[in-house]
Amino acid sequence: MTRIIHSFLLIIFAVFLLGGISRAGEPAKTNEEGKPSGIFKPGKFVIEHVSDAFEWHIATFGETEISIPLPIILYSSNKGWNVFMSSRFNHGKDAYNGFRIGSVAKEESKDQENSQEKLKDKYEGKIVELNTNGEVVGLPVNLSITKTVTGIFVSVIVLLLIFLNIAKTAKRNVNKAPEGMQNLFEPVILFVRDDIAKPAIGERRFEKFMPYLLTVFFFILINNILGLVPIFPFGANVTGNIGITMVLALFTFFVTTFNTNKHYWKEIYNPDVPWWLKFPIPLMPIVELTGVITKPFVLMIRLFANMLAGHLIVTVFVSLIFIFAVKLGVPGGLGVSVISVLFSVFMLLLDVLVSFIQAYVFTLLSALYFGMASPDHH
């Protein structure tokens, strides 16, 4: 049965791949002005696949786009609350109720002799508010459910299904050997407790931080893995979004800050170092206080950069197929596709390992910060 499923998925992938190469190898279409249109743009392709969106794009067949619309929730001082589905925008082509998704606009140069089109991307990808003449008047308050937010909801549902099942099994099998999902996840939970929390925080204090550490570990791990599955409702690049990693880092920062003692702040503002490192310029206090700020910043950037890089590399390898198909025709695209697919599969397997490593590193550093926040008196 497993081989049948794998063969079926491989056939589907091949159909999409060959269809895309065939279209890429066709002569470029032209618009009314005689300029080429529909040319494959690798940069745009890569960015669109790793960035957030107001709809969940599934596939494109010629001029037909298949996507799942998501709720748009806007507040404007002129129009009040507006709630509708993103399908009203027709994939960003139309305006609705005085709003539209900003796109790259064209602007002529003041020098008419050397006039050229300039790209104006101030509002690109954002929902803008329009006046009666269709001119942009500003940005509304945007509380829309985007692809990333939807991905978070999906991962939360997966987490609840997993751990509610584990909790139910654990209650039923008290003093018995674990079974089912409990047998799979209990070693990981014990690993977080015994190899991360206890050594970093200490035997006396680690228990009150365990709920947060387990939550952040499995939240990052599940989102990392689900982001590698290119099938709806999975595939959202949640942990590759810097807004998400910033919130996680801020949680660690606030938990650290609100669980400190007087010795922690003494080591920041009045550390036990030679006096000339504190007067007349408070060099060490500045360094220590800077460390308080840079710790969550490093957490945010490390997780974001590593997970984004994995998605970028895979999409770049896929882009090579279409680039060679445009330049050398279908044979060129097919020839490069073998190498691109092999490297893409290798990167996806490597990303599975990176998913575990990044969840471990984020949790370990958070635990270390918690342990450092309550130092004992020297």
C-alpha positions as CSV (number, residue, x, y, z in Angstrom):
1,M,0.0,0.0,0.0
2,T,2.8,2.4,0.9
3,R,4.5,1.7,-2.5
4,I,1.3,2.5,-4.3
5,I,0.9,5.8,-2.5
6,H,4.6,6.7,-3.2
7,S,4.2,5.8,-6.9
8,F,1.0,7.8,-7.1
9,L,2.6,10.9,-5.6
10,L,5.6,10.5,-7.9
11,I,3.4,10.4,-11.0
12,I,1.5,13.5,-9.9
13,F,4.8,15.3,-9.4
14,A,6.1,14.2,-12.8
15,V,2.9,15.4,-14.5
16,F,3.2,18.9,-12.9
17,L,6.9,19.0,-13.7
18,L,6.6,18.0,-17.3
19,G,3.6,20.2,-17.8
20,G,5.5,23.2,-16.4
21,I,8.5,22.5,-18.5
22,S,6.4,22.2,-21.7
23,R,4.8,25.6,-21.0
24,A,8.1,27.1,-20.1
25,G,9.6,25.9,-23.4
26,E,6.8,27.5,-25.5
27,P,7.5,30.8,-27.3
28,A,6.7,33.8,-25.0
29,K,3.3,35.3,-25.5
30,T,3.1,39.0,-26.3
31,N,0.7,41.7,-25.0
32,E,-1.1,44.4,-27.0
33,E,2.1,46.5,-27.1
34,G,4.1,43.6,-28.6
35,K,6.1,43.1,-25.4
36,P,6.6,39.6,-24.0
37,S,4.3,38.5,-21.3
38,G,4.1,35.4,-19.1
39,I,7.9,35.0,-18.9
40,F,9.0,32.9,-16.0
41,K,10.5,35.1,-13.3
42,P,12.6,33.0,-10.9
43,G,13.0,35.8,-8.3
44,K,9.2,36.4,-8.1
45,F,8.6,32.6,-8.0
46,V,10.9,32.0,-5.1
47,I,9.7,35.0,-3.0
48,E,6.0,34.1,-3.5
49,H,6.6,30.6,-2.3
50,V,8.3,31.6,1.0
51,S,6.3,34.8,1.8
52,D,2.9,35.2,3.4
53,A,-0.3,35.6,1.4
54,F,-3.9,36.5,1.7
55,E,-4.9,33.3,-0.1
56,W,-3.6,29.7,-0.1
57,H,-2.3,29.0,-3.6
58,I,-2.6,25.4,-4.7
59,A,-1.6,25.3,-8.4
60,T,-1.8,27.2,-11.7
61,F,-3.0,25.6,-15.0
62,G,-2.3,28.1,-17.8
63,E,-4.4,31.1,-17.0
64,T,-6.4,29.3,-14.3
65,E,-5.3,29.7,-10.7
66,I,-6.5,27.3,-8.1
67,S,-6.4,28.7,-4.5
68,I,-8.3,28.6,-1.3
69,P,-9.6,32.1,-0.2
70,L,-9.0,33.3,3.3
71,P,-10.9,35.8,5.5
72,I,-10.0,39.5,5.0
73,I,-10.6,41.6,8.2
74,L,-10.0,45.3,7.8
75,Y,-10.8,48.4,9.8
76,S,-10.8,51.9,8.2
77,S,-11.6,55.2,9.8
78,N,-13.6,56.0,6.7
79,K,-15.4,52.7,6.1
80,G,-15.4,51.0,9.5
81,W,-15.1,47.2,9.7
82,N,-15.0,45.2,6.5
83,V,-15.0,41.4,6.5
84,F,-15.0,39.4,3.3
85,M,-13.1,36.6,1.6
86,S,-9.9,37.1,-0.4
87,S,-11.6,35.7,-3.5
88,R,-13.2,39.2,-3.9
89,F,-9.8,40.5,-5.0
90,N,-9.6,37.9,-7.8
91,H,-6.0,37.0,-7.1
92,G,-5.0,40.6,-6.6
93,K,-6.4,41.7,-10.0
94,D,-9.6,43.5,-8.8
95,A,-10.6,46.0,-6.1
96,Y,-13.5,45.4,-3.7
97,N,-15.4,47.8,-1.6
98,G,-12.6,50.4,-1.9
99,F,-9.8,48.1,-1.1
100,R,-7.2,46.2,-3.1
101,I,-3.9,44.4,-2.8
102,G,-1.2,46.7,-3.8
103,S,0.9,45.8,-6.8
104,V,4.0,47.1,-8.6
105,A,2.9,50.3,-10.2
106,K,4.5,52.2,-13.0
107,E,5.7,55.7,-12.7
108,E,7.2,58.0,-15.5
109,S,10.4,59.9,-14.9
110,K,10.2,63.7,-14.8
111,D,12.8,63.9,-17.5
112,Q,10.6,63.3,-20.6
113,E,13.6,62.8,-23.0
114,N,14.9,59.9,-20.9
115,S,11.5,58.8,-19.6
116,Q,11.4,55.2,-18.4
117,E,9.1,53.1,-16.3
118,K,10.0,52.9,-12.6
119,L,8.8,50.3,-10.2
120,K,6.9,51.7,-7.2
121,D,6.6,48.9,-4.7
122,K,5.7,50.9,-1.5
123,Y,2.4,49.1,-1.2
124,E,3.2,45.9,-3.0
125,G,1.6,42.9,-1.3
126,K,-0.3,45.0,1.2
127,I,-4.0,45.8,1.3
128,V,-4.5,49.5,0.5
129,E,-7.5,51.7,0.8
130,L,-8.8,53.6,-2.3
131,N,-10.8,56.8,-2.7
132,T,-13.6,57.2,-5.2
133,N,-11.1,58.0,-8.0
134,G,-9.2,54.7,-7.4
135,E,-6.2,56.5,-5.8
136,V,-4.4,55.0,-2.8
137,V,-5.2,57.0,0.4
138,G,-3.5,54.8,3.0
139,L,-3.3,51.5,4.7
140,P,-6.3,50.2,6.8
141,V,-5.8,48.2,10.0
142,N,-5.3,44.7,8.7
143,L,-6.3,41.8,11.0
144,S,-6.7,39.3,8.1
145,I,-6.3,35.5,8.5
146,T,-3.3,35.0,6.2
147,K,-1.6,31.8,5.0
148,T,0.8,31.9,7.9
149,V,-2.0,32.4,10.5
150,T,-3.9,29.5,8.9
151,G,-0.8,27.4,9.1
152,I,-0.5,28.2,12.9
153,F,-4.2,27.1,13.3
154,V,-3.5,23.8,11.5
155,S,-0.4,23.1,13.7
156,V,-2.3,23.9,16.9
157,I,-5.0,21.4,15.9
158,V,-2.3,18.8,15.1
159,L,-0.7,19.5,18.5
160,L,-4.0,19.2,20.4
161,L,-4.9,15.9,18.6
162,I,-1.5,14.5,19.4
163,F,-1.1,15.5,23.1
164,L,-4.8,15.0,24.1
165,N,-4.4,11.5,22.8
166,I,-1.2,11.1,24.7
167,A,-2.7,12.4,27.9
168,K,-5.7,10.1,27.6
169,T,-3.4,7.1,27.1
170,A,-1.1,8.1,30.0
171,K,-4.1,8.3,32.4
172,R,-5.4,4.9,31.2
173,N,-2.0,3.2,31.5
174,V,-0.7,4.4,34.9
175,N,2.3,2.3,35.9
176,K,2.2,0.5,32.6
177,A,4.4,0.5,29.6
178,P,3.6,3.4,27.2
179,E,1.8,2.5,23.9
180,G,0.8,4.1,20.7
181,M,1.5,7.9,20.4
182,Q,2.7,7.9,24.0
183,N,5.4,5.5,23.2
184,L,6.6,7.7,20.3
185,F,6.6,11.1,22.1
186,E,7.4,10.2,25.7
187,P,11.1,9.7,25.0
188,V,11.2,13.2,23.5
189,I,9.4,14.7,26.5
190,L,11.9,13.0,28.8
191,F,14.7,14.3,26.7
192,V,13.5,17.9,27.0
193,R,13.2,17.4,30.8
194,D,16.3,15.5,31.6
195,D,18.8,16.8,28.9
196,I,17.6,20.3,28.5
197,A,15.7,21.7,31.4
198,K,17.4,20.1,34.4
199,P,21.0,20.8,33.4
200,A,20.3,24.3,32.2
201,I,17.9,25.5,34.9
202,G,18.7,23.3,37.9
203,E,17.0,20.5,39.8
204,R,15.1,22.9,42.1
205,R,13.6,25.2,39.6
206,F,13.2,23.4,36.3
207,E,9.6,22.1,36.8
208,K,7.8,25.5,36.6
209,F,9.4,26.1,33.2
210,M,8.6,22.7,31.7
211,P,5.2,23.7,30.3
212,Y,6.7,26.5,28.3
213,L,9.7,24.6,27.2
214,L,7.7,21.6,26.0
215,T,5.2,23.9,24.3
216,V,7.8,25.9,22.4
217,F,9.8,22.8,21.5
218,F,6.8,20.9,19.9
219,F,5.3,24.1,18.4
220,I,8.5,24.8,16.5
221,L,9.1,21.1,15.6
222,I,5.6,20.5,14.3
223,N,5.6,23.7,12.3
224,N,9.0,23.0,10.9
225,I,8.0,19.5,9.7
226,L,4.5,20.6,8.4
227,G,6.2,23.3,6.4
228,L,8.0,20.7,4.4
229,V,4.8,19.0,3.3
230,P,3.8,20.7,0.0
231,I,0.1,19.6,0.3
232,F,-2.8,21.7,1.6
233,P,-3.4,22.3,4.5
234,F,0.4,21.9,5.2
235,G,3.3,23.7,3.6
236,A,2.9,27.1,5.2
237,N,6.3,28.6,6.0
238,V,5.4,29.5,9.6
239,T,8.8,29.4,11.3
240,G,10.3,31.0,8.3
241,N,8.3,34.1,9.0
242,I,10.2,36.6,11.1
243,G,7.0,37.9,12.8
244,I,6.4,34.4,14.3
245,T,10.0,33.9,15.4
246,M,9.9,37.4,17.0
247,V,6.9,36.6,19.1
248,L,8.5,33.3,20.2
249,A,11.7,35.2,21.2
250,L,9.7,37.8,23.0
251,F,8.0,35.1,25.0
252,T,11.4,33.8,26.1
253,F,12.5,37.3,26.9
254,F,9.5,38.1,29.1
255,V,9.6,34.7,30.9
256,T,13.3,35.4,31.6
257,T,12.8,38.9,32.7
258,F,9.9,38.1,35.1
259,N,11.7,35.2,36.7
260,T,14.9,37.0,37.8
261,N,16.3,37.8,41.2
262,K,18.4,40.6,42.7
263,H,21.7,38.9,42.0
264,Y,20.8,38.8,38.2
265,W,20.3,42.6,38.0
266,K,23.4,43.2,40.2
267,E,25.5,41.3,37.7
268,I,24.1,43.5,34.9
269,Y,24.4,46.9,36.5
270,N,27.2,46.4,39.1
271,P,29.2,43.3,38.1
272,D,32.1,42.1,40.1
273,V,34.8,43.4,37.7
274,P,37.7,45.9,38.2
275,W,36.5,49.4,38.9
276,W,38.1,50.9,35.7
277,L,35.6,48.8,33.6
278,K,32.7,50.6,35.3
279,F,34.1,54.2,35.8
280,P,34.2,56.7,34.3
281,I,32.5,54.9,31.3
282,P,30.2,52.0,32.5
283,L,31.6,49.6,29.9
284,M,30.6,46.3,31.6
285,P,27.1,47.4,32.5
286,I,26.6,48.5,28.9
287,V,27.9,45.2,27.6
288,E,25.7,43.2,30.0
289,L,22.6,45.2,29.2
290,T,23.2,44.9,25.5
291,G,23.4,41.1,26.1
292,V,19.9,41.2,27.6
293,I,18.5,42.7,24.3
294,T,20.6,40.7,21.9
295,K,19.7,37.3,23.4
296,P,16.1,37.3,22.1
297,F,17.2,38.9,18.9
298,V,19.6,36.0,18.2
299,L,16.8,33.5,19.0
300,M,14.6,35.3,16.5
301,I,17.1,35.5,13.6
302,R,18.6,32.0,14.0
303,L,15.3,30.2,13.7
304,F,14.0,32.5,11.0
305,A,17.1,32.4,8.9
306,N,17.6,28.6,9.1
307,M,14.0,27.7,8.2
308,L,13.7,30.3,5.5
309,A,17.0,29.2,3.9
310,G,15.8,25.6,3.5
311,H,12.7,26.7,1.7
312,L,14.6,29.1,-0.5
313,I,17.2,26.5,-1.6
314,V,14.5,24.0,-2.6
315,T,12.5,26.6,-4.7
316,V,15.8,27.8,-6.3
317,F,16.6,24.3,-7.4
318,V,13.0,23.9,-8.8
319,S,13.4,27.3,-10.6
320,L,16.5,26.0,-12.4
321,I,14.3,23.6,-14.3
322,F,12.2,26.3,-15.8
323,I,15.1,28.7,-16.4
324,F,16.9,26.0,-18.5
325,A,13.6,25.1,-20.2
326,V,13.2,28.8,-21.3
327,K,16.8,29.1,-22.4
328,L,17.4,25.6,-24.0
329,G,13.9,24.4,-24.6
330,V,12.2,21.3,-23.2
331,P,15.3,19.0,-23.5
332,G,17.3,21.4,-21.4
333,G,14.7,21.6,-18.7
334,L,14.3,17.8,-18.6
335,G,18.1,17.4,-18.4
336,V,18.5,19.8,-15.5
337,S,15.3,18.4,-13.8
338,V,17.1,15.2,-12.8
339,I,19.8,17.1,-10.9
340,S,17.4,19.6,-9.5
341,V,15.0,17.0,-8.2
342,L,17.8,15.0,-6.6
343,F,19.2,18.1,-4.8
344,S,15.7,19.1,-3.8
345,V,15.0,15.8,-2.2
346,F,18.4,15.9,-0.5
347,M,17.6,19.4,0.9
348,L,14.2,18.3,2.1
349,L,15.7,15.4,4.0
350,L,18.3,17.7,5.4
351,D,15.6,20.1,6.4
352,V,13.9,17.3,8.4
353,L,17.1,17.1,10.5
354,V,17.4,20.9,10.7
355,S,13.7,21.0,11.9
356,F,14.7,18.9,15.0
357,I,18.0,20.8,15.5
358,Q,16.3,24.2,15.5
359,A,13.6,23.2,17.9
360,Y,16.3,21.8,20.2
361,V,18.5,24.9,19.9
362,F,15.7,27.3,20.6
363,T,14.5,25.3,23.6
364,L,18.0,24.8,24.9
365,L,18.9,28.5,24.7
366,S,15.6,29.5,26.3
367,A,16.4,27.1,29.2
368,L,19.9,28.5,29.5
369,Y,18.5,32.0,29.7
370,F,16.0,30.9,32.4
371,G,18.8,29.3,34.4
372,M,21.1,32.4,34.1
373,A,18.2,34.7,35.2
374,S,18.4,33.3,38.8
375,P,22.1,33.1,39.7
376,D,23.1,32.2,43.3
377,H,25.0,34.7,45.4
378,H,28.7,34.3,45.0
